Amino acid sequence: MTCRLIGRAALLAAALCAGAECSAEAWDLDRCVDYALGHNIEVRQRMLEVRQGELAVREQKDQVLPRLSGYGSESFSFGRGLTADNTYANRNTSSFSVGAQLSLPLFQGLRVVRGVKYSNTALRALVEESEAVKDNVTVNVIAQYLQALYARENLEVARMSLSVAQDELRRREELLAAGKIPELDLYEAKAQVSRDELTVVNAVNDSTIAMLDLANLLNLENDGSFDITPLPESADAEIPSVDRVWSAMLIDNHSLRAANIQRDAAEQNVKVSESGYLPTLSFSAGLGTNYYKTSGFLNEDFGAQMRHNFSKSLGFSLNVPIFDGFSTRNSVARARLQQLNADLNLENTRQSLYKTITSAHAQAVAAERKELTSGVAVESTKAAFDAMKVKYDNGRANATEYEKSKADYVNALADRLQARYEKILRTEILRYYEKGSR
């Protein structure tokens, strides 16, 4: 039964081969992060939003440009119609006109100037939001990368425990054959081997799933050749203080920058809305001519009429808002509410980030203490296990005591491993917030 379980785990690990672009070379953390930033869908969506913001700035600037259009029309009329003598007669008429019109905004109540400033600020916010998304993706990759390494090392602990159990089973078979132990001890050794084999199967599954989750996070198909490298020794670096990390984030954190810029944009949007109270002035010009023909009358030819009917026009248009149904007032009120919401969003972002780093620091410190304590526990339980093995070999301890001593040692190893990776994860997050987002 246990052999079949191990075989299934091996098949599960091999079942991930599906034809992809992976390299047989093991990936380090930096390569995983770079690949994720280049292929993550949310990052690419944010880049498109930045391009839309650039287009919005261009549209605002284009509003100061003149508008030029040409027109042409031709119409026909048949049947009875009113004449100059105030009588009705059958008349067939046709007319043709052509011309061009120019419109140039001279003053738009500062709406264009303020709109360009607002659009530029909104674009800066979009850029910072895009970078903030990259920060989130990076942190997620770091966490999943460490989870995959932890699952791999936890698998090695499980295999070590299984190897010890198998050695002990072989030794007890020899002792039973020599009549030195009861048959019950052999059954307990077999049961322990079965339990350890199941633990190995679960650890294999956890490691496989962790690698699959990492590949999915990178938006990378896992064909079985995708592998990662262990962390360098610098991963066990000193835990940065909260004050040091927070001081760096106040200057360089993209989420904080985006929230600050969004607040500035909301303030500028109020001024854009207030532009509705100001008058507007525009200039217009036009050129045109037409041709007219009526049956039964002598009409000039086409060329002569087009020359004689040629006209030009110039004009200025001033629009002074007096009462617009409170439209501008309501628009300003909405903009002020958006400004208040931007203030709250900035404060919420500050609080959320500060809680994140204080929590990460507390978890890192706690994990560091647990790692030190677990290290002492590993040494003591290892010594106790070695002593218990000697006692058991000499018949001064039973199988239950031996298995409990071994379980204590394995659990101490697992606790130390978990604490080590918890400390590394929290420390890497703090270090990234301190330096990585710059």
Salt bridges, closest charged atoms under 4 A:
GLU25 OE1 - ARG31 NH1 3.86
GLU49 OE1 - ARG46 NH1 3.33
GLU128 OE1 - HIS254 ND1 2.76
GLU128 OE2 - ARG257 NH1 3.77
GLU129 OE1 - ARG46 NH1 3.45
GLU131 OE2 - LYS134 NZ 3.41
GLU153 OE2 - ARG420 NH1 3.92
GLU156 OE2 - ARG159 NH1 3.17
ASP167 OD1 - ARG170 NH2 2.16
GLU168 OE2 - ARG171 NH2 2.87
GLU168 OE2 - ARG172 NE 2.79
ASP196 OD2 - LYS406 NZ 2.59
ASP227 OD1 - ARG152 NH2 2.53
ASP236 OD2 - ARG420 NH2 3.70
ASP252 OD1 - ARG257 NH2 3.37
ASP252 OD2 - ARG438 NE 2.94
GLU267 OE1 - ARG263 NH1 3.70
GLU274 OE2 - ARG336 NH2 2.86
GLU300 OE2 - HIS308 ND1 3.07
ASP343 OD1 - ARG263 NE 2.44
GLU368 OE2 - LYS423 NZ 3.66
ASP386 OD2 - LYS382 NZ 2.83
ASP393 OD1 - ARG171 NH1 2.61
GLU403 OE2 - ARG172 NH2 3.46
ASP408 OD2 - LYS404 NZ 3.18
GLU422 OE2 - ARG426 NE 2.91
GLU428 OE2 - ARG431 NH1 3.17
GLU434 OE2 - ARG244 NE 2.74
